[in-house]
Amino acid sequence: MSDTAYGTELSARVRDFIRQGFRPRFGTPQFRGRTHPLWRRLRELGTELWLDSGDIEAIEDVWGPEFTALTTNNTLLNREVQKGTYDELVVQAAGLLDDWPDLTDRQRKLEMAFILNARHALKLVERFDAHVSVEEHTDLAGDVEGSVQYARRFYAVCPERFYVKVPLSPAGLLATRRICQMGIPVNHTLGFSARQNHLIARIGRPAFVNVFLGRLNSFVADNGLGDGAGVGERAALASQGAVRAVRGAYDVPTRQIAASIRAGAQLADLAGVDVMTIPPKAAGEFLRLDLRPEDLSDRTRQEAPRPGVRDGVDQRAVGLHTLWDVDEQFIACADALSEEDLDTFTPGRLVDFFAEHGCGDAMVRWSDRQRRTSAEEGKIPRLDNWRQPLAEGRVGLDSLMNLAGWNSFDADQKEMDGRVRETLWHAMAAG
């Protein structure tokens, strides 16, 4: 999928349509918010502060000059679309796309999602003068060329403030490498472990990598393995160490994001991480903890927390070690991969490469049955469905969480696509 397939005229027209009425004042936000000593202290400790929301009212409740960015995703954008916020835009966009009657249904779907995501992000840029992470349609997770082209187009809409989110997948890793070579900043999302982010930083060289730490805590708690406290925090801090080491050894720009934060106390536990992307609710909780700035210290230089796993659980059999260990075999695999001509690699070849180097649990060739099982489970896997492949080392827990995360985003993407179809059907019915 390329600009040639769509036509450069379509790309230009869509960009102009998205930017209609966009009046940025870079360096002078419409809304500055309130400063706070705790936010200032986190910045002093080296943590950049983002908010994880697309809800303008919720953002304004927390936003202050210490915050620099906002991140949205398929789930957060879907919430805004389901409110009916963009019904009129959807109808207008459909009229524009009607000028290209040869577009396939899939192309129209991708264009509509692109328009919605970019337009919403521009609203956030205009209001807060923030950098905003914009996310590609989940259909592109297996499409290297499509991912590259949409990244170029997202960036062209607002090169001053857009980061492009690309999910961790075989195609996503290959696409990220190419996108970053173009000078486009990538927020490589849906990461769950130190080893994943060691690999992404070395091979993809994105601006940012993530650990979705709250989901890791939920996996342990929901499956009765313990209360889960500290599991995600340990993974995020281990990944921070791994990324910091890669930055020093390989001269890459990548920074670590602590994502999927669920509670205010986690901000104190993660102080010093490169970036936190914080839901407004968790940000409010943090400010109500009655902490003093001097109570906060750099946790990235301290011993990692003990994970909240009950006694008697075989942590290795469950795959917890894959969240924070970067072993010699995995590093050797990454070393070997870095010597390959990755421009010749397909997603399938990348999966095969990991299997050939004894790391097939980190880049799994999922069966159709496994994909269906994960989709039915939602964002938190049920251990009983995966106990054997985890114990046998055929699947890493980080890989399993990545699959579950992608499926949950895909479900929200499909719901948003459905809302778009419903809106257009009602518009046609109304004449």
N, C-alpha and C positions, 0 to 999 in steps of 0.2 A: 504494500500500500504506500503510495508516494504522492507528492504534489502532482506528478504527471497523471496519475490515475484520477485525481480529483479535478485537476486543472488549476493553474496558478491564479486564474481569475477568481475562482471560487474561494481559494484561500484568502486572497486579498479582500474580497467582498465580505466574507465572514468576519475577518479581523476588523474592518471598518464598522460593520454592524455592531460588534461587541463593544467597541470603543465609543459609540455614539453617546454624547453627553458626559463623557469622562473628563473631569477637570481636576487633575491632580495638582497638589501644591507640595512637591517634594521638599522635605525639610520643614514644612509648616503644616502640621496635622490639623484637621478640623477639630479633633477631640484629643486633648492631652491627658486628661484624667488627673488622679491625685498621686503624688509621690508617697513613699512609705519607707521607713528606715529598714524594715526587714527585706524589702526588695533591693534596697541599696546594698545591704550587707551581702546578699547572694551574688550581686554583680561584683562586689569587691573580691569574693571568693572565686571568681572566674566563670560563673554560670550566666549564660545568656538566657533571658526569660521570654518565652512565647506563651500565648494562650491557645488552647485547643478548643476552638469553637468557631462557628460561623454565624452565631446569633448576636446581632449588633447590640441589643439591649443587655444581654448577659455579659458581653465584653466590656461595655461601658461601666458596669458595676465594679469592675476590678482594674481596668486599664490604667496605667500610669506611665510616666516618662521612662521608667526602667525597662518597660517591655518593648521589644523590637519587632516581633513577628507574630503571625497567626497561622495556624495550620487547619486546613479543612480536609475532609475525605468524603468518600461516597456516602457514608452514614450521615455525616453532619450536613452535607448538601441536600441529601434526601429529605431531612427534616424540614428544611426551608421550602423545598419544592412541594412537599405534602401539605404545607400550610396554604398553598395557593399563591404564594408570593410571586411566582414567575409564570402564572398562567398566561398573562397577556404577552409576555416575552416569547413563550413557546409558540403562540399563534403567529406572532410576527416573524419568528425565525422560520417557521414552516413555510410561510409565504416567500421568504427569501430562497429557501432551498427548492421551492417549486420551479425556480428558474433553471434548475438542472434536473430535468425529468429522468435522466439516465442513471441517477444515483441509485444504488441498491438500497434495500431496507436497512442493511447493516451500516452502510455509509451514512445514511440519514440519521440513524440512531447515534452513531459516534459523533457526528457533527452537532446534533442537538445537545448531547452531554457536554461536549466541548464548549459550546456557547453558554450553557447554563453555568458551568464551573468557572469559566473565565469572567463572565459578567458579575457573578457573585463576588469573586475575588477582587475585581476592580472596585466594587462598592466598599470592600474592607480597606483597600489601599487608599481610596479617596478619603475615607472617614478617619483612619488612624495613621496614615502614612507608614504603614507596616509592610514588611516583606510578608508575602503570603505564599504558602505551599499549595499548589494546584495539582489535582490528581487525575491521572488518565483513566479512561473507561476500563473496567475490569476485562473486557474482551481483548484488550491489548497485552494482557499478561503473558501470552504465548506468542506474540507477534513482534519480532525484533524491529522490522522495518516500520511497522505502524507506530510502535512506541517512539522510535527516533523521530519520525515525521511529526507526530503530535507534540512531542517535546519542543521541537523547533517552532511550531506554530504557537504553542502556549507562550514561549519566551518572547516571540515577536509581538505579542499583545502588550506586554509590559516588561521589557527587559530591565527596567530600573528596580522592580520589586518582586517579580515572580521567581519562586523556586518550583521546579517540576518534581512531583512525586512519582517515582517508579517503584513498583513492588518487587520484592525479592522472589525471583523465579529464574529458571535457566535463561529464558529469553530476556527477562528483566535485567539480569546481570550483564549480559552481552550488550543490551541496548544502553545501559548506563555507561559502559565504557565508551561507546561511540558518542553519546550525547555529551559527556564531559570533555571529550576531545574537541568538541565544538565550542567549548567555553561556556556551556549552559550549566548553571548550578542545579544539581540534583539532590533532592531529599530522598534517599533510598529507604523505602519504608517496609514494614512488616518483618523486621528482624527481631530475633528473640535471644540471641546468644553472642558470647564473645567470639566464638570461632566463626560464626556467620559474618560478623562485622570485621574480623581480621581479613577474611577473604574479600569482602566487598571493597574495603578500603584499598587493598593491594591491587585488585583486578579492575574494579570499576572506578576508583578514585573520585567518589562523589563528594559533594560538600558536606553531607550529613548522612549518618546511619542511625538506626533506632534500636532500642530494646523496648518492646511492649510489656513492661514489667507487671502491670496490674493483672494482665491475663495469666501470667505465670503463677502469681499468688492464688488466683481463682482456680487454676487447674489443680493445685495441691489441695485446697480447701474443698472444692466441689467433689473431688474423688475420695474424700475421707482419709487423706494421707497426713493430715495435720491441719493447723490453722493457716498455713501458707505464708505467714508473716516473714518478710525478709527474703523470700525466694527471688522475686523479681528484682529487689534492690541488689541482692548479691550478683545477679546476672548483669544488671546495668553497670555496677561498679567494676566487675571483671571486664566487661566490654570496654568501659572507659580506659582501663589499663591497657587492654590489647590495642585499642585504637591509638592511644598515646604512644605506644611502642612502635606501631607501624608508621606514625607520623615522623618519629625521630629517625627510624631506620631507612625509610623508603621515600622521604620527602613528599608525602601526600598531604592534601589539604583537609582531609576528612575529620569531622568533629562528631562527637557522640551526643545523641539525643536520648534523654530519659522520657519515654512516652507511656501512654496508658496509665498515667498517675490516677489513683483512685481516692487518696485521702491527703489531707493537709500535712499530716505528720511525715509523709514520705518526702516532702520538700526538704525538711531538715536532715533526713537520713541520706539524701542524695546531694547535699550541698557540695559544690565544687565540680560536679559533672558539667561538661561543656555547655549543654543546652538542656533546659527542661521545657516541655510543652505541657501546659497545665490547664485542665478544665476549670472554668470559672468557679464551680462549686468547691473544688479542692483548694483553689486559691483563697477563697473566702474562709474556708476552714483553717488554713494555715495562719491567717491573720488573727484568728480568734483563739489561738493556742497560748496567748500571753507570753510568747517568747521575747527575749531581748536580743538585739543584734549580736551581742557578745556570746549568746548561747549557741550561735551557729559557727561551725568550723568545717574545714575541708575534709569531707568524708572519703574522698578518693585516695587519700594518703594513709588511711587507717585500715585496720583489719576489717574484712568483710563481715557482715552480720551472719550469724548462724541461721540457716533456713528453718522455718517453722514446720518441720517434718517430724512426726511422732516417732518415738523409739520403736525399733523393730521393722521399719520400712527399709527395704533394700533400695537405696537411692539409685544405685547404678542400674538395677533391673528396670527401674521406672524411666531411666534416661536423664535424670537430673544433672548428671555430670556434663552432659552436652551443652548445658546452659552457660557454664563458666569455665570449663577446661578447654584450652587450645593445646592439644598434645602434639608430640613431635611428628607423628604420622600425618596429621592434618597440615602442619606447617610444611612438611615435605611435599605434600600434594599441592599446596598453594605455590610453593617454589617451582615445582614442575610446570604448573599451569602458566605461571608468569613467563616461562620460556617458550610457550607455544605461540603460533601465529593465530591469534584469536579472531582475526578477521575472517578466517576460513571456517570457524566453528559454527555449528548449528546448535540449538538448544539440546537436541538429542545427543549430539556428540559431547556436549559438556557433561551431561548426566553420565554417559558412558565413561568419560575420563575419570570421574570421581570413583566409580565402581572399580575401574582398572587399578586405581591407586589405593584401594582399601578404605575408601571414605564414602561408600555408597549411602550410608545413613544420613549424610549431610546434604546430598542432592539426590533425592529419591525419584525413581520412575514409578509414579503412582498408578495403580490399576484403576480401571473404571469403577470397580466395586469399592475400592478404598476412597475414591473421590466422592462417591454417593454417600458412603457412611459418614464421612466428615461433614458433608453438606447437611445431612439430617441432624447431626449433633449440634450445630451452631458453632459459636466462637470458642467454646471450651470442650475439648475432646473428652469422651468417656473412656476412662482407663480400661475398663473391661473389654472394650472393642479393640484395644491396641496392645494389650499386655504382652502377648507373645512376640510380635515384631520388635517391640521396645527392648524386651529382655534379651532377645537374640542379636541385637545390634543391627537389625536390618533397617530400622527407622530411628532417627534421633528425635528426642522430644522437641528440640528446636525446630526440626523440619515438620513435625506433626503440627505444632502450634502455628507455623507459617501457613500450612495448608488450611487449617481451620480459620485463620484470620482472613485469608484470601476468600474463602467460601462465604464468610459472614459479610465481607464487603460486597461480594458479588450478589448476594441476596438483596442487599440494600440498593445496589445499582439496578437490579432487575425491577425492584419496586418503583424506583424513580423513573425508569424507562416506561413502566406501565402507567404511571401518572401522566407522563407526557402523551402517551397514546390516548388515554381517557380524555385529557383536555382537548386534544385535537378532534376527537370524535364528537364531543359536546359542541365544539365550535362549528363543525360541519352540520350537525343536526339543527343548530340554531339558525343556519342559513348564512 
